[in-house]
Amino acid sequence: MDQAVSTPLTLAKLPVGCSAVIIQIVGGHELHRKLRGLGIHVGTKLRIEHRRGSGLVVSVGNGRVALGGGIVEKLQIMPTDDDHGPAPASTADPEPS
């Protein structure tokens, strides 16, 4: 039985400028309550705006929220493809003139 074991992707590992949806919050009732107060829960879409030490500043809806490093490690996410980062470079050869 050779099945690959994948480590869940946490918000801490997502690059700046990328978007994701929270799929699980690994924490107790108090963490869930605190995050709900900030508008963050399972299913919330957010975008990484910039890093502040081990923490992050994320966009949630029309606002921004600063999250500490301990919290971002507890948010498991699924990246989304609607990021507004730079487009990948084209590998096609230019057409002759």
Secondary structure, DSSP 4 states (H G I P E B T S, - for coil): --PPPPPPPBGGGSPTT-EEEEEEE-S-HHHHHHHHHTT--TT-EEEEEEEETTEEEEEETTEEEEE-HHHHTTEEEEE-S---SPPPPP-SPPPP-
